[in-house]
Amino acid sequence: MASGVHRELWIVRHGETEWSRDGKHTSTTDLPLTDVGEETAASLAPRLAEVSFDLVLTSPRQRARRTAELAGFPDAEVDDDLAEWAYGDYEGITTDEIRETVPGWTVWTHPSPGGETADEVSDRLDRVVERAREHDRTLVFAHGHSLRVLTARWLEQPAVEGRFFRLDTSTVSVLGFERETPVLLKWNG
């Protein structure tokens, strides 16, 4: 097992899609990147080129796989556990639209009919944390909500605490340790 002092988990949210740009919940719908998404994903390559990774993983969705490819990691291993939170009946609609019938709804505090619970998402991402902690430096490409849950779980917090970690498209964040305590090293950059 890798030493605690040097373990890092680098997370990259995929580039912009039409739905991420428009605030629509996107999980299983497999959308391509927009032109802007392609451009910003490619701009990640120089930032990641100087870093050595022991393990590189990506969500199975094309938006994450394409971001990995444009960022210089075309051979990233697909890991189904990195898929976005399944929104069920709320797929493809915005929070404002959901709140027309469910006032105050958030993915963090309310169920998504036909979708995953926070505990189910947490269980998947716990497996990613476990894998990452077996390596000195892991890089993952995935999605807004799943990466926010992954961050909460890295920090040994419940999935719902992911609500505190805003995560924009085409950003790089780094999780690590201070001595034996899991910490945020860099966020949403």
ZATOR-330541 format. One line per field, with one value per residue (C-alpha): x, y, z; residue in one letter; residue number from 0. Coordinates in steps of 0.05 Angstrom, whole numbers. Example, Ala and Ser with C-alpha at 12.3 -4.5 7.8 and 13.67 -1.06 7.14 Angstrom:
<nodes>
east: c(246	273) $
north: c(-90	-21) $
up: c(156	143) $
res: c(a	s) $
n: c(0	1) $
</nodes>
This chain:
<nodes>
east: c(0	23	46	-6	37	43	-25	-64	-129	-134	-204	-226	-297	-313	-318	-382	-441	-505	-541	-487	-486	-562	-565	-601	-588	-547	-530	-546	-558	-493	-481	-419	-378	-396	-342	-327	-323	-274	-231	-229	-217	-157	-131	-123	-68	-9	-32	-32	27	80	48	59	-1	-2	-75	-120	-195	-254	-329	-359	-397	-369	-364	-315	-278	-270	-245	-194	-172	-165	-128	-76	-102	-134	-120	-156	-188	-264	-293	-369	-367	-349	-415	-456	-510	-570	-626	-682	-745	-706	-658	-655	-691	-667	-672	-721	-766	-765	-781	-845	-874	-825	-809	-739	-715	-640	-605	-572	-636	-692	-702	-698	-755	-728	-656	-602	-601	-543	-524	-521	-477	-434	-424	-399	-351	-324	-296	-261	-232	-207	-174	-142	-113	-75	-35	10	-26	-92	-127	-202	-247	-321	-381	-404	-445	-407	-341	-371	-393	-324	-293	-338	-322	-246	-254	-291	-356	-427	-445	-492	-431	-414	-463	-408	-361	-382	-348	-346	-334	-262	-232	-177	-180	-131	-146	-91	-68	-39	-3	-58	-117	-150	-154	-170	-104	-132	-204	-241	-181) $
north: c(0	71	114	161	223	219	192	239	235	283	294	325	343	332	389	426	391	424	400	418	488	492	464	400	338	290	220	164	208	202	271	295	355	423	459	499	434	405	467	471	396	402	460	412	372	418	423	347	329	344	298	224	181	108	98	136	121	149	145	104	165	194	264	239	192	248	296	244	235	310	319	269	204	164	98	116	54	56	48	43	66	136	144	204	200	168	220	174	214	279	263	320	372	429	439	497	452	398	450	468	403	389	455	459	397	383	319	321	324	292	227	224	177	119	142	127	144	181	116	79	132	132	57	61	117	85	31	86	116	46	37	106	95	35	82	142	186	171	213	206	238	240	284	341	304	239	275	317	252	223	283	276	202	216	265	210	249	227	235	293	335	338	396	441	429	468	437	470	435	424	436	400	388	350	311	284	278	321	269	216	263	265	337	382	405	445	456	474	502) $
up: c(0	-15	42	71	65	-11	-31	-76	-114	-172	-197	-263	-280	-353	-403	-418	-450	-475	-412	-362	-393	-386	-315	-334	-292	-335	-314	-362	-423	-460	-488	-526	-505	-536	-576	-513	-474	-524	-520	-444	-437	-484	-442	-384	-420	-404	-331	-324	-369	-316	-264	-259	-242	-219	-237	-286	-285	-322	-319	-376	-404	-468	-438	-386	-433	-485	-431	-410	-482	-496	-430	-453	-423	-480	-444	-379	-349	-350	-280	-276	-204	-229	-268	-249	-195	-230	-228	-251	-268	-261	-318	-367	-326	-282	-207	-219	-259	-205	-152	-188	-159	-102	-67	-38	-75	-79	-98	-30	12	-29	-67	-142	-163	-203	-189	-138	-65	-33	2	-64	-95	-33	-36	-108	-94	-31	-78	-118	-54	-34	-102	-101	-32	-58	-104	-93	-144	-178	-231	-245	-297	-279	-263	-218	-166	-167	-156	-100	-66	-79	-45	15	21	14	72	111	110	91	17	33	52	-22	-25	1	-58	-120	-180	-248	-315	-339	-271	-233	-158	-113	-51	-6	65	120	161	170	158	90	64	5	-26	-86	-108	-171	-208) $
res: c(m	a	s	g	v	h	r	e	l	w	i	v	r	h	g	e	t	e	w	s	r	d	g	k	h	t	s	t	t	d	l	p	l	t	d	v	g	e	e	t	a	a	s	l	a	p	r	l	a	e	v	s	f	d	l	v	l	t	s	p	r	q	r	a	r	r	t	a	e	l	a	g	f	p	d	a	e	v	d	d	d	l	a	e	w	a	y	g	d	y	e	g	i	t	t	d	e	i	r	e	t	v	p	g	w	t	v	w	t	h	p	s	p	g	g	e	t	a	d	e	v	s	d	r	l	d	r	v	v	e	r	a	r	e	h	d	r	t	l	v	f	a	h	g	h	s	l	r	v	l	t	a	r	w	l	e	q	p	a	v	e	g	r	f	f	r	l	d	t	s	t	v	s	v	l	g	f	e	r	e	t	p	v	l	l	k	w	n	g) $
n: c(0	1	2	3	4	5	6	7	8	9	10	11	12	13	14	15	16	17	18	19	20	21	22	23	24	25	26	27	28	29	30	31	32	33	34	35	36	37	38	39	40	41	42	43	44	45	46	47	48	49	50	51	52	53	54	55	56	57	58	59	60	61	62	63	64	65	66	67	68	69	70	71	72	73	74	75	76	77	78	79	80	81	82	83	84	85	86	87	88	89	90	91	92	93	94	95	96	97	98	99	100	101	102	103	104	105	106	107	108	109	110	111	112	113	114	115	116	117	118	119	120	121	122	123	124	125	126	127	128	129	130	131	132	133	134	135	136	137	138	139	140	141	142	143	144	145	146	147	148	149	150	151	152	153	154	155	156	157	158	159	160	161	162	163	164	165	166	167	168	169	170	171	172	173	174	175	176	177	178	179	180	181	182	183	184	185	186	187	188) $
</nodes>
